[in-house]
Amino acid sequence: MYSKFCYLLGVILTLLFSSWGFYAHKKINHSAVFTLSIPLAKFYKQHIDIISEKAVDADKRCYVDSLESPRHFIDVEEYEGSHVDSIPVHWSQAKAKFQERKLRARGVVPWQIYFTYQKLVRAFREKNINAIIRHSADLGHYVSDAHVPLHTTSNYNGQLTGQIGIHAFWESRLPEMFADDYNLFVGKAYYLDSPLDSAWTIVRESNLLVDSVLLLEKELSETFPKHLQRSYITRNNVLISTYSDAYANAYHQRMQGMVEDRMRKSILRTGSFWFSAWVDAGQPILDNKDRSVEKVDHIPVQNRNIIGRPEWH
């Protein structure tokens, strides 16, 4: 009974605190499929459900794999001048300058995007259907995480500015409330001349938005009636305290479309990474006949705590 309770609690916490929220991650991967052109679109549409479901596998692995958590963020302020340009773009050069241990402690999301991209290229070349699905889902996850401003700062949950909880507020609660009204038709995927440089471009964009994410919420909290800032909602049959709908709406308006814009860019770039990997693999013709496609992984959540840094969620 106790083990079942811990498992259930772990699943609930995963659902509550996953980056971009389970809903948003699945939405991004699902929408990215429609950026692809024939013949690649045909393959992805055949597997759209599993690629969408597996969009959250990377978050689930944070509960069982100590190496997973750093793959979702990078603390730019921990580097010289608190500036992203002080970080070598290439992994080998970064390791030579800072040591791998320090890099992983500060987060490795841009490099992880590139590593996963390379795995996807290899999967395409080998026409390994299961690997293509798995790496496509993970690549979409890491690309999307890099689009979240709070994944690029050591003040990832507002803990340094008295704004604890802003992380899940920005990337989970707001998309869940407003994404149905977003325009997520973003056009056609395009070829990325340098996937690694593209990953760093995403990080730079996100990091430039950190101050706005924090300052706008801080200013709102000082003017919005305190007793109306929070409310209780039921999620997965659990009653939790969270930001009120009225407060969320006010914050969302102040950001003037920032969340929608980051979701839209996540979708287009996820599709573009997939497309580019396929092109770099030689544009193989993918045939699913007589192949066994893996089902959604049920990653066991035996511990209610994330292994590593939990607050990035």
N, C-alpha and C positions, 0 to 999 in steps of 0.2 A: 504493500500500500504506500509506504514511504517513497519508494523508488518511482512509483507512478505519479505521486504528487510532485516530486522534484522534476520529473520529465515534463509534466503539464505546466508547472511554473516556468520552467526554462523556455518552453514554446511560447507562453504568453509574453514573457519578457522579450523574447526575440521579436515577436510581432509588434510589441510596443515601441521598441527602441532601435529597430533596424534602420540603417542609413537609407535616406530617401523614402523610407517606409516600404513595406512589402508592396503596397498598392502602386506606388510610383515606379519602383524598379520594374515591376511586371508591365506596367503601362508603357514605359520607355522602350523596353525590348520588343513588346508587341507592336508598337507604333513604328519602330525602326525597320521592321520587315517591309513596310509599305513604302520605304524610300528606295528599295532595290528595284532594279530593272531586270527584265527577262534576259537570260534564263535563271539567274541566281534567285530571283524572287520566287520562282516556282518551287525551288528546294526549300527555301525558308518558310514559305506559306504552308508547305506540307508538314512542317515541324513547328509552326508558330506557337502552339499551345505549350509544348515542352520547353521551348526556348524562353517563353514568358515565365513559366513556372520556375525554371531553374535560374532565373534572374536573381533569386535571393539565396542561392546555395552558398555564395561567398560569405554572406552574413552569418549563415548557420555554422559555417566552419570556424567562426571566431570562438565558438564554445568548445571546440574539440582540438584546435590546432593553434599552438602558440605562435606560429609564424604568420598567421593570417591577418590579424588585426592591423599591423603596420602597412599592409598592402592597400589600405583604404584611405590613407591620408598622407599629408606631408606638412610638418611644422616649419613654415618658411622663416619665422622669426628666430629660430634657433641657429640660423646661419649668419654669416658676416653681414653687418648692416641691416639685418632683418629683411634682406632683399633676395628675391628668387634668382637674380642674375649672378649672385655669388656662388651658386651651386652649379658644378659642372653638369652638362646635359647628359653625357655618356656615363654609364654605370661604372665602367672600368676607371675612368678618370676621377669620378666621385669617390670611389673606394680608395684610390691612391691618395686623395687629399684628406679624407675624413675618417677612414676606416669603416668597414662594413657594419660593425656593431653600432657605431654612432648613427650611421645612415638609417638603419632599421629602427632604432629608438625614435628617430625623428619622422619616420614614415617614408614610404617608397612608392606612392601611388603612380607617379609618372613613369617610372621604370617598370612597374608591374604591368601597366597598360602595354608597354612595348614587349615585355616578356610574353604576355598572353597573346599578343598579336602574332609573335613569331610561332607560338604553338599552333595558332589557328592556320597560319600559312602552311605549316608542316602537315596538319590534319587534312587540309584541302589537297595537297600534293599526293598524299597517301589515299585520298578518297575514303577516309575513315569517318563514316557518318556519325558515330557516337562521339568521337573526339571533336568533330566540327560543331555539333550541338553543344557539347560541354564548354568548349572554349569560346564559342560565340556568346553563350549566356554569361560567362564570367567576364569576358571583355566588355560587354554592355554594362555590367555592374561597375567595373572599375572606371570606365569612361564616365559614367553617370556620377559616381562619387566625386571624381575630380571636378565636376561642374558645381559642386556645393561649396560655397565660400568657406564655411566653417570646417571643411576638410583640409584647409590650407593654413591653419593657424593654431598656435599652441593654446590660444583662448577658445578652444573648440566647442566648449559648452557654456561659455560666458562665465566660467568659474573665477576668472580674474577681474571681472567687472560687475559682479553681483547679479548676473543674469543666468544663473543655472537653470537649465531646461530649454534654453533657446534653440539648441541644436535640433532636438526632436520637433520642436515647435515649427521651425523654419522648413525642415525637409520632410516631415511626416504629416503633421496636422494641417498645414496650409494646402499641400497638394491634395490631400484627401477631401478637404472642404471645397476647393475651387477648381481642381483639374478638369472636371466635367465641362467647365465653361471655357477652358483653354482651347486655342486653335493648335492642334498637334499635327496638322498636315504641313510638313516642312519642306516638301520638294524632294528632289532626287539626290541620292548619295553620290559622292564624287570621289575621285581617286586622290589619295594622300601621297604626295611626293616623298614626305618624310614622316612616317607615323610617330617616331620619337619626338621630333620637333612639334608635331601636332599635339601630343600629350602635354608638353611643356607650355604650349600656347593656352591650353585649357586651364592649367594651374595658374598661369599669370593672370588670366581674366578673372578667375575666381578669387584670387588673393586681393585683387584691386577692389573687390566688393565687400571685403570683410568689415571695414570700418562702417560702411553704410548699413550692413545687416545689424551690427551691434548698436550703433548710434541711434538709428531710427527707432529701435525697440526701447532703448533707454529713455529717449525723449518722450515716447508715447507713455511709458510706465509712470512718468512724473506728472502727466497731465490727465490721464484717464482715471476715472474714479476707482480707488483701490478695491472697493467691495464688488466691483463689476468686472475685475480683470480675470477672475478664475471662476470655474464652475465644475460640476461633476458630470461625467458621461459614462455610459456603460460600453465597454469594449470587451468582446469575447467573454461576455457574462461576468465581467469584473468591473466594479465601480471605481473609477479613478478620478483624481483631481487634475484638471488641465486648464489651459487658457480658454476663456469663454469665447463663444462664437462672435460676440460683439467686439471683443478685444482682437481676435484673430482677423476679423474683417477690417478693423481700423489699421492694423499693422500691414496687412496685405495691400491695402490702398496706398499707404505711405511708400511702399517699395515700388509702386508704379510699374508693375509687370515683371519684376525681377525674377520671381519664381517661375512664371510661365516661360520667360526667355531662357532660363537655364535648363528647363525641361526640354524646350524646343531644340536647343543646341545639343543637348544630350542625345536626343533622338536622331538628329541628322548626322552627328558625328559617329554615333554607334553604327549606323548603317554604312557610313563611309569607311570606317575601320573594317567592317565585314567585307565590303566590296573590294577594298584595296588588298586585303589578304587573299581574296580569291584571284584577283588580277596577278598579284605577285607569285601566286602558285601556278600560274599558267592558264587560268580560266578553265579548270577541269569540268567536264560534263559529269554531273552527279546523278547516279542512278540508284534509287532506293530498293529496287526489286531484289527479293530474296535476301534482304539484310534485316537483322534483328536490331531494332532501335531501342536503346535503353529507356527505362521508365524514369520518372522523377525520383531522385534520391531522397530517401528519408534519413537525413543525417541525424543521428541520435544526439539529443541535448541532455546530457547526463548531469551537467553542472549548471546552476542558474546564473553563474558568473561567466563573463567573457574572459578568455585567457589572454592577458595582455592589458591594453588600455581600454576600459569599458566605456569611458565617457565620450569617445568619438561618435557614438551612435546618437 
